[in-house]
Each structure stands twice: as C-alpha cells, then as structure tokens.
Amino acid sequence: MQIPPFKLERYFARYEFEAPYLLCSSDCESMTVQELLQYEPEAASALQQLWLGYTESAGNPQLRQEITRLYETIAPEEILVHTGAEEAIFTFMNAALQPGDHIIVHWPCYQSLEEVAISLGCAVTRWETREEEGWELNLDFLRQSIRANTRAVVVNCPHNPTGYQMSQDKQSQLIEIVRENNLWLFSDEVYRYLEYREEDRLPAAADLYEKAVSLGVMSKTFGLPGLRIGWIASHDREIYRRMADFKDYTTICNSAPSEILATIALRHFEEIAERNRRITTANLQLLNQFFATYSESFNWQPPKAGAIAFPSLRLNRSIEDFCRDLVEKKGVLLLPGNLFDYSNKNFRLGFGRRNMAQGLQRLEEFIRENL
C-alpha cells in the first residue's frame, strides 16, 4: 500500500507538544486515571490485579455491553472494539472496498476517510459542503453522484472540522437513498452526545439502517484519547465479519487496562459527557463574543454540535502564514485549512478544553499587535 503522509497528524507532530496553547484540538477536556477512578473507587484494586495477557479480539465483553448503552438496537456481539477510531476507519475501508470501487465522502473531512480508499485503488467523489451555505449537505448532489460501482457513502455528524449537524429529516432521506442503492453507510459519530441541545442529537445510523456502520471513540466527547479505544456498531454481519478478519492483521486485540478504564468511563458516560458539554458551551459563548468583536477579520459560522469549528480569515494573507506567525509569536496553535485540502482561508478551532480562554486571549493579543 502506498499512502501519502497524514498532513494534519504531521502538523500536530511538529507543534502539539511544544505550543502551550492548543486552540485547535479536536478532543474535549481529559482527566487523569485517578480522576476517572473517583467515579468508582473500588475499581482501583481490580485494575491493579488485572491480568496483562491477551484480550478478546472483538473487545472485552463488559466493555461491549457498556457501549451498547449508546445505541437503541445494537447488541454486544454487534460491537467491534478497535485501537482508536483511526484503526476502525482503516479496517472498514480495507474490508468493504476493492480496487475500482467508488465511494462518496462528506467533505471537507478527516483525511483518512478518503485517503485510505484512494490508496486501495478506489475512486472517491467529494460530497463538498461550503461555508457560505452553512456547510449544508446537498442530497441532490449525492443522488447524482451514485454510480454502478459505488459501494459506500461516508458521512460525519457532528462534523469535523466544521461543527455541522444535519437534521433528522435529512438523515432519514440520506438513509432512504443509500438503502435504495444497497450501499454501506459509514457514519462517523465520534462527537455524538456533544450536541448543545438534546433535541439536535441524531439517532445512530446503525440503529436506523441494516447496512450502516456507526463509528464511536473515547477520544472526543469523553475526552479520553489516551485510552486509544474506538469501536464500530453494525447490524450487518458480513461487514462485521470482514472487519474482524482484517483486524487480525492490525492490532489483533486491544489494551487490557484501556478496556477496563473505558468500561468505567462508559458506566458514567452521562456525567462525563455533561461535564464536557458544559465546557464546550461556555467556550462557545466566548467565541461568539470574540468573532462579533473581530467580524472584519473573520467569517464565523457558529457550530451546531461538537467541539470544533471552521472559521475563515477575511484578511489578505494566507491562512498558512497566519497560523505559522501565531504559533511562533504567541504559542497558539491553529490548524490551517490546507491540512484538510480545503482552502487557504479556513482554519480549525477547537474549544473543548478548559484552558481555551487563555489561548483565545493570546490570539486576541496577536490580532491587536499584527493586524
């Protein structure tokens, strides 16, 4: 397999652990092992006595049982645990696609959602969304883009990097389209439960469509990326089997301590998700005030859900230069839109962490001093 560098991850590798203010992180506020164990103090002893042998390749049964609480119709045997969401994306693409197949991908997107398919010799149509249209998905474009060799549609809601959230009516129409054409629907739902209003939460695609594959992870809404635990949920036994078979060539099984800690977190997912919703909604108010003040310098589309947004620069300079100067002069890291192969004006902004206000203050200092 020949695959190009993952531009976003290479950018993070350069700056993430040097820049003091990460104003672009996609995850929410994390916690220590000690803080997590405070939800279940008695679990500390069990963790210390954990046998560090191989684990079940599909995932710890208790973990899979807890994951099903996030769904309405999914059973534990329909959950396949992975090492983070990235492995699950890689596994799905390799299990579902053959050279010459075609997929349609919600765009802009996390690079692997299209790049892995391209590396397999597949054709990819970008289902492009635009800032001036509120990042809205156009279902007519989807209908017109389906070919005889189309195998899957890839969507991501709440969306990375824009914060877009489709309506339930649009989701229903989308499922009608993929069902009529017998396509897989790969639904990246890593920000589910981070909607600002409960009524905006979409049902999991796996609960609605027999050929849907819903992607979840501990990293985003739950703020626990260090656990490296992700999963897929699907009623489709064939794609489940193919993915399980392929996973034997990647990680085989998952980290035993991570699975136990993830199980604890999921037993308290309502509390943890609510904690991070409070942080993101408070930070979003600060961002709305900031962009109202600097409306001549930025275009701002408030996100509908999640912990990220994708504003754009109105000034006569490239976003790459802007972001480089900002991190070098103020230690504030933003992600330029070219890392999503999108534009030289947009940038990803993350607001799921408690220290966002400090980073925003440094950004404001930079604007006053340089613009």
Rosetta blueprint (number, residue, H / E / L):
1 M L
2 Q L
3 I L
4 P L
5 P L
6 F L
7 K H
8 L H
9 E H
10 R H
11 Y H
12 F H
13 A H
14 R H
15 Y H
16 E L
17 F L
18 E L
19 A L
20 P L
21 Y E
22 L E
23 L L
24 C L
25 S L
26 S L
27 D L
28 C L
29 E L
30 S L
31 M L
32 T L
33 V H
34 Q H
35 E H
36 L H
37 L H
38 Q L
39 Y L
40 E L
41 P L
42 E L
43 A H
44 A H
45 S H
46 A H
47 L H
48 Q H
49 Q L
50 L L
51 W L
52 L L
53 G L
54 Y L
55 T L
56 E L
57 S L
58 A L
59 G L
60 N L
61 P H
62 Q H
63 L H
64 R H
65 Q H
66 E H
67 I H
68 T H
69 R H
70 L H
71 Y L
72 E L
73 T L
74 I L
75 A L
76 P H
77 E H
78 E H
79 I E
80 L E
81 V E
82 H E
83 T L
84 G H
85 A H
86 E H
87 E H
88 A H
89 I H
90 F H
91 T H
92 F H
93 M H
94 N H
95 A H
96 A H
97 L L
98 Q L
99 P L
100 G L
101 D L
102 H E
103 I E
104 I E
105 V E
106 H E
107 W E
108 P L
109 C L
110 Y L
111 Q L
112 S H
113 L H
114 E H
115 E H
116 V H
117 A H
118 I H
119 S H
120 L L
121 G L
122 C L
123 A E
124 V E
125 T E
126 R E
127 W E
128 E E
129 T L
130 R L
131 E H
132 E H
133 E H
134 G L
135 W L
136 E L
137 L L
138 N L
139 L H
140 D H
141 F H
142 L H
143 R H
144 Q H
145 S H
146 I L
147 R L
148 A L
149 N L
150 T E
151 R E
152 A E
153 V E
154 V E
155 V E
156 N E
157 C L
158 P L
159 H L
160 N L
161 P L
162 T L
163 G L
164 Y L
165 Q L
166 M L
167 S L
168 Q H
169 D H
170 K H
171 Q H
172 S H
173 Q H
174 L H
175 I H
176 E H
177 I H
178 V H
179 R H
180 E H
181 N L
182 N L
183 L L
184 W E
185 L E
186 F E
187 S E
188 D E
189 E L
190 V L
191 Y L
192 R L
193 Y L
194 L L
195 E E
196 Y L
197 R L
198 E H
199 E H
200 D H
201 R L
202 L L
203 P L
204 A L
205 A H
206 A H
207 D H
208 L H
209 Y L
210 E L
211 K L
212 A E
213 V E
214 S E
215 L E
216 G E
217 V E
218 M L
219 S L
220 K L
221 T L
222 F L
223 G L
224 L L
225 P H
226 G H
227 L H
228 R L
229 I L
230 G E
231 W E
232 I E
233 A E
234 S L
235 H L
236 D L
237 R H
238 E H
239 I H
240 Y H
241 R H
242 R H
243 M H
244 A H
245 D H
246 F H
247 K H
248 D L
249 Y L
250 T L
251 T L
252 I L
253 C L
254 N L
255 S L
256 A H
257 P H
258 S H
259 E H
260 I H
261 L H
262 A H
263 T H
264 I H
265 A H
266 L H
267 R H
268 H L
269 F H
270 E H
271 E H
272 I H
273 A H
274 E H
275 R H
276 N H
277 R H
278 R H
279 I H
280 T H
281 T H
282 A H
283 N H
284 L H
285 Q H
286 L H
287 L H
288 N H
289 Q H
290 F H
291 F H
292 A H
293 T H
294 Y L
295 S L
296 E L
297 S L
298 F E
299 N E
300 W L
301 Q L
302 P L
303 P L
304 K L
305 A E
306 G L
307 A L
308 I E
309 A E
310 F L
311 P L
312 S E
313 L E
314 R L
315 L L
316 N L
317 R L
318 S L
319 I H
320 E H
321 D H
322 F H
323 C H
324 R H
325 D H
326 L H
327 V H
328 E H
329 K H
330 K H
331 G L
332 V E
333 L E
334 L L
335 L E
336 P E
337 G H
338 N H
339 L H
340 F H
341 D L
342 Y L
343 S L
344 N L
345 K L
346 N E
347 F E
348 R E
349 L E
350 G E
351 F L
352 G L
353 R L
354 R L
355 N L
356 M H
357 A H
358 Q H
359 G H
360 L H
361 Q H
362 R H
363 L H
364 E H
365 E H
366 F H
367 I H
368 R H
369 E H
370 N H
371 L L
